[in-house]
Amino acid sequence: MIIARVKEGNRLNALVSDTVKGELTDFFARPGVNLVFDLQGITFIDSSGFGVFLAAMKAAGNNYGQFKVCNVNPGVMELFKLLQLHHVFEIYDELDPCIESFGV
């Protein structure tokens, strides 16, 4: 189980998305990785930031892993809903229930 967070700042945008995407997808180089992306403190995500989620989910699926998201700010959650991505990703309000959902 891996819990990943954005290290600095409160934005997942074009300035940081390539770095974050590379780090998240690298975790899925091994098969069967379970990863939680904890968005605690993230208050803004742009289109390149949402691309990070899609790339991570694809990398997980390609190597028998799982990718889940938690602690999504209400404003950011509105964007997930607007883009209909709340149907694509497993999103949890808090970290503990997200971890428990893996059943390990």
A tleap script that builds the chain and sets N, CA, C and O, in Angstrom:
source leaprc.protein.ff14SB
mol = sequence {
  NMET ILE ILE ALA ARG VAL LYS GLU GLY ASN
  ARG LEU ASN ALA LEU VAL SER ASP THR VAL
  LYS GLY GLU LEU THR ASP PHE PHE ALA ARG
  PRO GLY VAL ASN LEU VAL PHE ASP LEU GLN
  GLY ILE THR PHE ILE ASP SER SER GLY PHE
  GLY VAL PHE LEU ALA ALA MET LYS ALA ALA
  GLY ASN ASN TYR GLY GLN PHE LYS VAL CYS
  ASN VAL ASN PRO GLY VAL MET GLU LEU PHE
  LYS LEU LEU GLN LEU HIE HIE VAL PHE GLU
  ILE TYR ASP GLU LEU ASP PRO CYS ILE GLU
  SER PHE GLY CVAL
}
set mol.1.N position { 0.842 -1.183 0.000 }
set mol.1.CA position { 0.000 0.000 0.000 }
set mol.1.C position { 0.884 1.242 0.000 }
set mol.1.O position { 1.785 1.389 0.826 }
set mol.2.N position { 0.607 2.111 -0.930 }
set mol.2.CA position { 1.343 3.373 -1.034 }
set mol.2.C position { 0.345 4.515 -0.876 }
set mol.2.O position { -0.726 4.503 -1.482 }
set mol.3.N position { 0.703 5.497 -0.061 }
set mol.3.CA position { -0.099 6.702 0.092 }
set mol.3.C position { 0.729 7.854 -0.457 }
set mol.3.O position { 1.802 8.164 0.061 }
set mol.4.N position { 0.222 8.484 -1.510 }
set mol.4.CA position { 0.951 9.568 -2.172 }
set mol.4.C position { 0.232 10.891 -1.936 }
set mol.4.O position { -0.997 10.954 -1.880 }
set mol.5.N position { 1.032 11.945 -1.799 }
set mol.5.CA position { 0.509 13.298 -1.614 }
set mol.5.C position { 1.355 14.277 -2.431 }
set mol.5.O position { 2.521 14.007 -2.719 }
set mol.6.N position { 0.768 15.398 -2.797 }
set mol.6.CA position { 1.534 16.472 -3.415 }
set mol.6.C position { 2.346 17.118 -2.300 }
set mol.6.O position { 1.797 17.536 -1.281 }
set mol.7.N position { 3.658 17.197 -2.502 }
set mol.7.CA position { 4.564 17.633 -1.438 }
set mol.7.C position { 4.437 19.110 -1.098 }
set mol.7.O position { 4.428 19.490 0.073 }
set mol.8.N position { 4.342 19.923 -2.111 }
set mol.8.CA position { 4.340 21.365 -1.876 }
set mol.8.C position { 3.176 22.024 -2.587 }
set mol.8.O position { 2.799 21.629 -3.691 }
set mol.9.N position { 2.623 23.011 -1.956 }
set mol.9.CA position { 1.579 23.805 -2.587 }
set mol.9.C position { 0.207 23.186 -2.448 }
set mol.9.O position { 0.042 22.100 -1.892 }
set mol.10.N position { -0.777 23.906 -2.969 }
set mol.10.CA position { -2.156 23.465 -2.873 }
set mol.10.C position { -2.809 23.326 -4.246 }
set mol.10.O position { -4.033 23.286 -4.367 }
set mol.11.N position { -1.958 23.251 -5.286 }
set mol.11.CA position { -2.469 23.191 -6.651 }
set mol.11.C position { -1.868 22.004 -7.390 }
set mol.11.O position { -0.688 21.689 -7.238 }
set mol.12.N position { -2.701 21.358 -8.187 }
set mol.12.CA position { -2.228 20.317 -9.098 }
set mol.12.C position { -2.512 20.851 -10.489 }
set mol.12.O position { -3.596 20.668 -11.041 }
set mol.13.N position { -1.500 21.520 -11.042 }
set mol.13.CA position { -1.690 22.215 -12.315 }
set mol.13.C position { -0.515 21.933 -13.246 }
set mol.13.O position { 0.322 21.077 -12.960 }
set mol.14.N position { -0.460 22.654 -14.354 }
set mol.14.CA position { 0.560 22.426 -15.373 }
set mol.14.C position { 1.986 22.567 -14.836 }
set mol.14.O position { 2.908 21.946 -15.366 }
set mol.15.N position { 2.172 23.362 -13.813 }
set mol.15.CA position { 3.514 23.563 -13.267 }
set mol.15.C position { 4.065 22.316 -12.586 }
set mol.15.O position { 5.278 22.108 -12.571 }
set mol.16.N position { 3.196 21.487 -12.026 }
set mol.16.CA position { 3.650 20.314 -11.270 }
set mol.16.C position { 3.149 18.988 -11.837 }
set mol.16.O position { 3.594 17.927 -11.398 }
set mol.17.N position { 2.245 19.029 -12.790 }
set mol.17.CA position { 1.574 17.800 -13.226 }
set mol.17.C position { 2.526 16.768 -13.828 }
set mol.17.O position { 2.378 15.577 -13.556 }
set mol.18.N position { 3.491 17.187 -14.631 }
set mol.18.CA position { 4.413 16.210 -15.231 }
set mol.18.C position { 5.215 15.471 -14.163 }
set mol.18.O position { 5.403 14.258 -14.249 }
set mol.19.N position { 5.681 16.199 -13.169 }
set mol.19.CA position { 6.453 15.583 -12.089 }
set mol.19.C position { 5.590 14.614 -11.298 }
set mol.19.O position { 6.001 13.484 -11.032 }
set mol.20.N position { 4.391 15.054 -10.919 }
set mol.20.CA position { 3.494 14.205 -10.134 }
set mol.20.C position { 3.085 12.983 -10.946 }
set mol.20.O position { 3.057 11.870 -10.420 }
set mol.21.N position { 2.771 13.180 -12.212 }
set mol.21.CA position { 2.384 12.052 -13.061 }
set mol.21.C position { 3.505 11.025 -13.148 }
set mol.21.O position { 3.258 9.825 -13.032 }
set mol.22.N position { 4.730 11.486 -13.351 }
set mol.22.CA position { 5.868 10.577 -13.423 }
set mol.22.C position { 6.058 9.791 -12.144 }
set mol.22.O position { 6.316 8.588 -12.180 }
set mol.23.N position { 5.933 10.470 -11.011 }
set mol.23.CA position { 6.106 9.793 -9.727 }
set mol.23.C position { 5.007 8.769 -9.482 }
set mol.23.O position { 5.288 7.661 -9.025 }
set mol.24.N position { 3.758 9.122 -9.779 }
set mol.24.CA position { 2.659 8.186 -9.555 }
set mol.24.C position { 2.753 6.978 -10.485 }
set mol.24.O position { 2.597 5.840 -10.043 }
set mol.25.N position { 3.004 7.221 -11.760 }
set mol.25.CA position { 3.049 6.089 -12.691 }
set mol.25.C position { 4.249 5.190 -12.423 }
set mol.25.O position { 4.184 3.988 -12.682 }
set mol.26.N position { 5.340 5.744 -11.913 }
set mol.26.CA position { 6.505 4.918 -11.563 }
set mol.26.C position { 6.175 3.899 -10.482 }
set mol.26.O position { 6.738 2.804 -10.473 }
set mol.27.N position { 5.272 4.243 -9.573 }
set mol.27.CA position { 4.879 3.292 -8.528 }
set mol.27.C position { 4.286 2.022 -9.127 }
set mol.27.O position { 4.413 0.942 -8.549 }
set mol.28.N position { 3.639 2.149 -10.284 }
set mol.28.CA position { 2.967 1.012 -10.906 }
set mol.28.C position { 3.882 0.197 -11.820 }
set mol.28.O position { 3.408 -0.652 -12.576 }
set mol.29.N position { 5.186 0.450 -11.754 }
set mol.29.CA position { 6.141 -0.367 -12.518 }
set mol.29.C position { 6.130 -1.810 -11.997 }
set mol.29.O position { 6.379 -2.756 -12.744 }
set mol.30.N position { 5.835 -1.958 -10.696 }
set mol.30.CA position { 5.694 -3.297 -10.107 }
set mol.30.C position { 4.228 -3.716 -10.219 }
set mol.30.O position { 3.338 -2.879 -10.067 }
set mol.31.N position { 3.967 -4.980 -10.477 }
set mol.31.CA position { 2.567 -5.420 -10.566 }
set mol.31.C position { 1.888 -5.459 -9.201 }
set mol.31.O position { 2.525 -5.711 -8.178 }
set mol.32.N position { 0.587 -5.205 -9.210 }
set mol.32.CA position { -0.229 -5.365 -8.022 }
set mol.32.C position { -0.118 -4.274 -6.972 }
set mol.32.O position { -0.454 -4.510 -5.812 }
set mol.33.N position { 0.339 -3.099 -7.342 }
set mol.33.CA position { 0.487 -2.005 -6.375 }
set mol.33.C position { -0.873 -1.374 -6.082 }
set mol.33.O position { -1.651 -1.100 -6.996 }
set mol.34.N position { -1.147 -1.150 -4.810 }
set mol.34.CA position { -2.333 -0.420 -4.366 }
set mol.34.C position { -1.887 0.965 -3.937 }
set mol.34.O position { -1.055 1.100 -3.040 }
set mol.35.N position { -2.438 2.007 -4.576 }
set mol.35.CA position { -2.005 3.367 -4.307 }
set mol.35.C position { -3.201 4.254 -3.984 }
set mol.35.O position { -4.216 4.237 -4.681 }
set mol.36.N position { -3.058 5.024 -2.918 }
set mol.36.CA position { -4.028 6.052 -2.549 }
set mol.36.C position { -3.391 7.404 -2.844 }
set mol.36.O position { -2.287 7.690 -2.381 }
set mol.37.N position { -4.085 8.230 -3.610 }
set mol.37.CA position { -3.638 9.597 -3.841 }
set mol.37.C position { -4.446 10.486 -2.908 }
set mol.37.O position { -5.626 10.743 -3.149 }
set mol.38.N position { -3.808 10.949 -1.849 }
set mol.38.CA position { -4.444 11.765 -0.813 }
set mol.38.C position { -4.353 13.229 -1.227 }
set mol.38.O position { -3.262 13.793 -1.315 }
set mol.39.N position { -5.492 13.830 -1.477 }
set mol.39.CA position { -5.533 15.216 -1.962 }
set mol.39.C position { -5.708 16.234 -0.843 }
set mol.39.O position { -6.103 17.373 -1.094 }
set mol.40.N position { -5.419 15.834 0.377 }
set mol.40.CA position { -5.510 16.753 1.517 }
set mol.40.C position { -4.746 18.043 1.198 }
set mol.40.O position { -3.560 17.992 0.874 }
set mol.41.N position { -5.409 19.180 1.285 }
set mol.41.CA position { -4.773 20.469 1.062 }
set mol.41.C position { -4.797 20.963 -0.379 }
set mol.41.O position { -4.447 22.116 -0.635 }
set mol.42.N position { -5.202 20.118 -1.326 }
set mol.42.CA position { -5.268 20.545 -2.728 }
set mol.42.C position { -6.592 21.278 -2.946 }
set mol.42.O position { -7.667 20.718 -2.732 }
set mol.43.N position { -6.496 22.531 -3.374 }
set mol.43.CA position { -7.694 23.345 -3.556 }
set mol.43.C position { -7.969 23.691 -5.017 }
set mol.43.O position { -8.993 24.297 -5.331 }
set mol.44.N position { -7.054 23.304 -5.911 }
set mol.44.CA position { -7.241 23.619 -7.330 }
set mol.44.C position { -6.603 22.534 -8.190 }
set mol.44.O position { -5.478 22.106 -7.932 }
set mol.45.N position { -7.326 22.096 -9.208 }
set mol.45.CA position { -6.792 21.155 -10.198 }
set mol.45.C position { -7.208 21.662 -11.572 }
set mol.45.O position { -8.382 21.957 -11.800 }
set mol.46.N position { -6.241 21.765 -12.495 }
set mol.46.CA position { -6.573 22.168 -13.859 }
set mol.46.C position { -6.603 20.924 -14.760 }
set mol.46.O position { -6.477 19.801 -14.273 }
set mol.47.N position { -6.769 21.127 -16.055 }
set mol.47.CA position { -6.915 19.996 -16.977 }
set mol.47.C position { -5.676 19.095 -16.992 }
set mol.47.O position { -5.806 17.876 -17.103 }
set mol.48.N position { -4.499 19.667 -16.884 }
set mol.48.CA position { -3.293 18.832 -16.843 }
set mol.48.C position { -3.240 18.042 -15.540 }
set mol.48.O position { -2.718 16.928 -15.509 }
set mol.49.N position { -3.772 18.608 -14.475 }
set mol.49.CA position { -3.859 17.890 -13.208 }
set mol.49.C position { -4.792 16.700 -13.308 }
set mol.49.O position { -4.487 15.629 -12.783 }
set mol.50.N position { -5.930 16.872 -13.976 }
set mol.50.CA position { -6.841 15.742 -14.152 }
set mol.50.C position { -6.217 14.681 -15.056 }
set mol.50.O position { -6.530 13.496 -14.938 }
set mol.51.N position { -5.339 15.107 -15.952 }
set mol.51.CA position { -4.599 14.148 -16.766 }
set mol.51.C position { -3.717 13.235 -15.927 }
set mol.51.O position { -3.477 12.086 -16.296 }
set mol.52.N position { -3.235 13.747 -14.798 }
set mol.52.CA position { -2.436 12.942 -13.865 }
set mol.52.C position { -3.256 11.760 -13.363 }
set mol.52.O position { -2.761 10.634 -13.306 }
set mol.53.N position { -4.511 12.019 -12.998 }
set mol.53.CA position { -5.383 10.960 -12.500 }
set mol.53.C position { -5.609 9.887 -13.562 }
set mol.53.O position { -5.550 8.691 -13.275 }
set mol.54.N position { -5.864 10.326 -14.778 }
set mol.54.CA position { -6.116 9.370 -15.857 }
set mol.54.C position { -4.881 8.534 -16.165 }
set mol.54.O position { -4.990 7.332 -16.406 }
set mol.55.N position { -3.709 9.161 -16.158 }
set mol.55.CA position { -2.471 8.423 -16.417 }
set mol.55.C position { -2.193 7.412 -15.310 }
set mol.55.O position { -1.762 6.291 -15.583 }
set mol.56.N position { -2.436 7.802 -14.077 }
set mol.56.CA position { -2.209 6.889 -12.946 }
set mol.56.C position { -3.183 5.714 -12.999 }
set mol.56.O position { -2.792 4.572 -12.757 }
set mol.57.N position { -4.436 5.988 -13.311 }
set mol.57.CA position { -5.408 4.907 -13.395 }
set mol.57.C position { -5.050 3.932 -14.516 }
set mol.57.O position { -5.180 2.718 -14.358 }
set mol.58.N position { -4.604 4.466 -15.634 }
set mol.58.CA position { -4.206 3.615 -16.757 }
set mol.58.C position { -2.986 2.770 -16.377 }
set mol.58.O position { -2.951 1.571 -16.655 }
set mol.59.N position { -1.995 3.386 -15.749 }
set mol.59.CA position { -0.794 2.654 -15.327 }
set mol.59.C position { -1.155 1.555 -14.336 }
set mol.59.O position { -0.612 0.453 -14.404 }
set mol.60.N position { -2.070 1.853 -13.415 }
set mol.60.CA position { -2.504 0.848 -12.441 }
set mol.60.C position { -3.175 -0.320 -13.153 }
set mol.60.O position { -2.851 -1.480 -12.901 }
set mol.61.N position { -4.096 -0.009 -14.031 }
set mol.61.CA position { -4.828 -1.053 -14.748 }
set mol.61.C position { -3.943 -1.913 -15.630 }
set mol.61.O position { -4.191 -3.107 -15.798 }
set mol.62.N position { -2.915 -1.307 -16.188 }
set mol.62.CA position { -2.001 -2.053 -17.066 }
set mol.62.C position { -1.107 -3.024 -16.305 }
set mol.62.O position { -0.502 -3.912 -16.906 }
set mol.63.N position { -1.020 -2.862 -14.985 }
set mol.63.CA position { -0.119 -3.723 -14.215 }
set mol.63.C position { -0.804 -4.293 -12.967 }
set mol.63.O position { -0.173 -4.485 -11.927 }
set mol.64.N position { -2.115 -4.560 -13.097 }
set mol.64.CA position { -2.871 -5.238 -12.042 }
set mol.64.C position { -2.855 -4.489 -10.708 }
set mol.64.O position { -2.922 -5.103 -9.644 }
set mol.65.N position { -2.766 -3.168 -10.773 }
set mol.65.CA position { -2.776 -2.362 -9.560 }
set mol.65.C position { -4.123 -1.701 -9.357 }
set mol.65.O position { -5.034 -1.847 -10.172 }
set mol.66.N position { -4.236 -0.972 -8.260 }
set mol.66.CA position { -5.441 -0.203 -7.962 }
set mol.66.C position { -5.041 1.222 -7.585 }
set mol.66.O position { -4.042 1.450 -6.904 }
set mol.67.N position { -5.849 2.168 -8.049 }
set mol.67.CA position { -5.616 3.591 -7.797 }
set mol.67.C position { -6.889 4.191 -7.237 }
set mol.67.O position { -7.942 4.131 -7.872 }
set mol.68.N position { -6.797 4.778 -6.033 }
set mol.68.CA position { -7.955 5.394 -5.403 }
set mol.68.C position { -7.573 6.780 -4.891 }
set mol.68.O position { -6.395 7.085 -4.704 }
set mol.69.N position { -8.592 7.612 -4.667 }
set mol.69.CA position { -8.388 9.014 -4.295 }
set mol.69.C position { -9.163 9.303 -3.005 }
set mol.69.O position { -10.250 8.767 -2.788 }
set mol.70.N position { -8.583 10.162 -2.150 }
set mol.70.CA position { -9.299 10.537 -0.924 }
set mol.70.C position { -9.021 11.992 -0.565 }
set mol.70.O position { -8.145 12.645 -1.133 }
set mol.71.N position { -9.806 12.477 0.408 }
set mol.71.CA position { -9.671 13.835 0.960 }
set mol.71.C position { -9.771 14.915 -0.117 }
set mol.71.O position { -8.931 15.811 -0.196 }
set mol.72.N position { -10.802 14.815 -0.932 }
set mol.72.CA position { -10.987 15.773 -2.020 }
set mol.72.C position { -11.732 17.000 -1.488 }
set mol.72.O position { -12.818 16.880 -0.922 }
set mol.73.N position { -11.144 18.161 -1.676 }
set mol.73.CA position { -11.738 19.444 -1.311 }
set mol.73.C position { -13.103 19.589 -2.001 }
set mol.73.O position { -13.249 19.166 -3.148 }
set mol.74.N position { -14.102 20.174 -1.331 }
set mol.74.CA position { -15.436 20.303 -1.948 }
set mol.74.C position { -15.428 21.008 -3.304 }
set mol.74.O position { -16.151 20.601 -4.213 }
set mol.75.N position { -14.626 22.051 -3.448 }
set mol.75.CA position { -14.554 22.740 -4.738 }
set mol.75.C position { -13.948 21.878 -5.826 }
set mol.75.O position { -14.394 21.907 -6.974 }
set mol.76.N position { -12.942 21.119 -5.470 }
set mol.76.CA position { -12.312 20.201 -6.422 }
set mol.76.C position { -13.279 19.069 -6.768 }
set mol.76.O position { -13.334 18.625 -7.915 }
set mol.77.N position { -14.039 18.607 -5.781 }
set mol.77.CA position { -15.020 17.546 -6.036 }
set mol.77.C position { -16.069 18.008 -7.034 }
set mol.77.O position { -16.547 17.217 -7.847 }
set mol.78.N position { -16.426 19.275 -6.976 }
set mol.78.CA position { -17.369 19.813 -7.965 }
set mol.78.C position { -16.817 19.671 -9.384 }
set mol.78.O position { -17.563 19.389 -10.322 }
set mol.79.N position { -15.501 19.871 -9.533 }
set mol.79.CA position { -14.888 19.684 -10.854 }
set mol.79.C position { -14.911 18.218 -11.274 }
set mol.79.O position { -15.189 17.910 -12.433 }
set mol.80.N position { -14.619 17.306 -10.337 }
set mol.80.CA position { -14.729 15.881 -10.645 }
set mol.80.C position { -16.129 15.558 -11.160 }
set mol.80.O position { -16.291 14.826 -12.136 }
set mol.81.N position { -17.142 16.120 -10.485 }
set mol.81.CA position { -18.522 15.853 -10.886 }
set mol.81.C position { -18.862 16.492 -12.225 }
set mol.81.O position { -19.526 15.877 -13.059 }
set mol.82.N position { -18.413 17.712 -12.430 }
set mol.82.CA position { -18.669 18.400 -13.687 }
set mol.82.C position { -18.095 17.622 -14.866 }
set mol.82.O position { -18.700 17.553 -15.935 }
set mol.83.N position { -16.917 17.036 -14.653 }
set mol.83.CA position { -16.255 16.246 -15.700 }
set mol.83.C position { -16.703 14.782 -15.704 }
set mol.83.O position { -16.214 13.978 -16.497 }
set mol.84.N position { -17.635 14.447 -14.813 }
set mol.84.CA position { -18.143 13.083 -14.674 }
set mol.84.C position { -17.061 12.087 -14.258 }
set mol.84.O position { -17.207 10.885 -14.479 }
set mol.85.N position { -15.988 12.575 -13.663 }
set mol.85.CA position { -14.890 11.705 -13.242 }
set mol.85.C position { -15.166 11.025 -11.904 }
set mol.85.O position { -14.462 10.086 -11.531 }
set mol.86.N position { -16.177 11.486 -11.184 }
set mol.86.CA position { -16.532 10.812 -9.933 }
set mol.86.C position { -17.112 9.423 -10.206 }
set mol.86.O position { -17.221 8.605 -9.293 }
set mol.87.N position { -17.484 9.156 -11.466 }
set mol.87.CA position { -17.933 7.818 -11.865 }
set mol.87.C position { -16.759 6.950 -12.311 }
set mol.87.O position { -16.884 5.728 -12.397 }
set mol.88.N position { -15.637 7.570 -12.590 }
set mol.88.CA position { -14.465 6.858 -13.115 }
set mol.88.C position { -13.540 6.409 -11.990 }
set mol.88.O position { -13.014 5.297 -12.024 }
set mol.89.N position { -13.342 7.258 -11.008 }
set mol.89.CA position { -12.397 6.987 -9.917 }
set mol.89.C position { -13.135 6.606 -8.642 }
set mol.89.O position { -14.256 7.050 -8.394 }
set mol.90.N position { -12.478 5.771 -7.839 }
set mol.90.CA position { -12.985 5.497 -6.492 }
set mol.90.C position { -12.504 6.628 -5.603 }
set mol.90.O position { -11.305 6.786 -5.377 }
set mol.91.N position { -13.442 7.411 -5.103 }
set mol.91.CA position { -13.123 8.588 -4.309 }
set mol.91.C position { -13.732 8.428 -2.915 }
set mol.91.O position { -14.910 8.101 -2.771 }
set mol.92.N position { -12.910 8.663 -1.897 }
set mol.92.CA position { -13.326 8.528 -0.508 }
set mol.92.C position { -13.151 9.856 0.209 }
set mol.92.O position { -12.244 10.628 -0.101 }
set mol.93.N position { -14.029 10.113 1.170 }
set mol.93.CA position { -13.963 11.364 1.932 }
set mol.93.C position { -12.727 11.431 2.822 }
set mol.93.O position { -12.164 12.507 3.027 }
set mol.94.N position { -12.301 10.269 3.355 }
set mol.94.CA position { -11.189 10.241 4.304 }
set mol.94.C position { -10.221 9.122 3.964 }
set mol.94.O position { -10.553 8.197 3.223 }
set mol.95.N position { -9.024 9.219 4.512 }
set mol.95.CA position { -7.957 8.258 4.224 }
set mol.95.C position { -8.263 6.861 4.757 }
set mol.95.O position { -8.105 5.884 4.025 }
set mol.96.N position { -8.692 6.741 6.003 }
set mol.96.CA position { -8.887 5.414 6.606 }
set mol.96.C position { -9.872 4.535 5.833 }
set mol.96.O position { -9.551 3.383 5.542 }
set mol.97.N position { -11.061 5.040 5.492 }
set mol.97.CA position { -11.977 4.196 4.711 }
set mol.97.C position { -11.404 3.828 3.336 }
set mol.97.O position { -11.679 2.748 2.813 }
set mol.98.N position { -10.623 4.713 2.771 }
set mol.98.CA position { -9.980 4.433 1.482 }
set mol.98.C position { -9.014 3.262 1.620 }
set mol.98.O position { -9.023 2.344 0.799 }
set mol.99.N position { -8.189 3.295 2.648 }
set mol.99.CA position { -7.238 2.210 2.897 }
set mol.99.C position { -7.985 0.907 3.143 }
set mol.99.O position { -7.621 -0.135 2.599 }
set mol.100.N position { -9.025 0.966 3.959 }
set mol.100.CA position { -9.803 -0.231 4.277 }
set mol.100.C position { -10.470 -0.831 3.047 }
set mol.100.O position { -10.705 -2.038 3.000 }
set mol.101.N position { -10.775 -0.013 2.062 }
set mol.101.CA position { -11.455 -0.497 0.856 }
set mol.101.C position { -10.614 -1.483 0.049 }
set mol.101.O position { -11.151 -2.237 -0.762 }
set mol.102.N position { -9.292 -1.482 0.269 }
set mol.102.CA position { -8.433 -2.424 -0.431 }
set mol.102.C position { -8.556 -3.834 0.135 }
set mol.102.O position { -8.192 -4.809 -0.522 }
set mol.103.N position { -9.074 -3.935 1.361 }
set mol.103.CA position { -9.263 -5.226 1.971 }
set mol.103.C position { -7.988 -5.962 2.361 }
set mol.103.O position { -7.963 -7.190 2.433 }
set mol.104.N position { -6.937 -5.201 2.608 }
set mol.104.CA position { -5.678 -5.826 3.040 }
set mol.104.C position { -5.392 -5.530 4.487 }
set mol.104.O position { -4.375 -5.976 5.019 }
savepdb mol mol.pdb
quit
